[in-house]
Amino acid sequence: MNSQLDPELSVVVPVYNEERSIRPFLERLVPVLDSLRVPSEIIFCLDPSTDRTEQVIADEIQRDPRIRLLVFSRRFGQPAATMAGIMTALGRACVVIDVDLQDPPEVIADLYRKLSEGYEVVYAKRRSRKGETVVKRVVSHVAYRVINRLSTLNIPRDTGDFRIMSRRVIEELRRLNETHGYLRGLVAYVGFRQAFVEYDRDSRSSGAGNYNRLLGSLTIGINGIVCFSTKPLQLMWMAGGGVVGVTLVIGAWYLARLLFGLDQSFGVSAAVLAVMFFAGVQLVCLGLIGEYIGRIYEEVKRRPMFIVDRHLNLAERSHDAPPVRPRVGV
């Protein structure tokens, strides 16, 4: 079996401005892949960086032919970079992992062994989180529970994109052909037998994260709700009905006071507060509708999720399905 053409395991690594992380990451990843004794490939998916990340990866390709590199035409973001790697991977199994070593590469061996028990997806579940701020932990804690409460899907709590998927799941992800790239939701939607392996998440090996900042986490959370649930729209008309009900009760109360000749003074402050409250409710509802319309707008345009500018060491892809979706320019 030629590992260049027929890898058993593909490792997808989205990167952006990570020149200091590449070599420490490979120093820990390569021994893990060697210990598995199966043909493998490592696919770095690079948003154009301002540092030497591309050159560092190119140098590593000279040392290890299993390493490949995709470079995009502009910065498309981590979700798109991750999906590009998955669509390009040739392995019968595919691992997604970040380069910052918060997710230990050594866990890949456990994921691979668990997958061999007959599962189609094995995700890494965080038992502890080192190096994360309190705010990020709270956002993650609340986001997963809100998403699962509102969504029709069950997205595992305390997980990220770090997981292993079978070829069957990869091919189903190709068929979905969606542009938002919320991998956790897409994998949950695909279904099949899924399991988890617990691990302790470490602090970053060096520097500050270029992906997954607080704003990015909030964006991912919104995608998880809007792209996989219409319940927020249902909650809007329920909230509107509740507001109408409260308004009718208040109106009846004032009518009763009028009929019985009681004082009708309401107060300027109370009136202003009431107007501001209802105006705020309307703006929130309009914003929520806008989120849904925005997703529709993005989908109907059918623009590619990513565009590949160039690649290094990518052999001719040989699977029946193309490595990159037909609407993606390469």
ABEGO torsion letter per residue (X at the ends): XBAAABBABBBBBBBBGAAAAAAAAAAAAAAAAAAAGBBBBBBBBBBBBABAAAAAAAAAAAABAABBBBBBABBAEAAAAAAAAAAABABABBBBBBAAGABBAAAAAAAAAAAAAGBABBBBBBABBBGBBAAAAAAAAAAAAAAAAABABBBBBGBBABBBBBAAAAAAAAAAGBAAGBAAAAAAAAEEBBBBBBBBBBBBABEBBABGBAAAAAAAAAAAAAAABAAAAAAAAAAAAAAAAAAAAAAAAAAAAAAAGBBABAEAAAAAAAAAAAAAAAAAAAAAAAAAAAAAAAAAAGBBABBBABBBGBBBBABABBABBAABBX
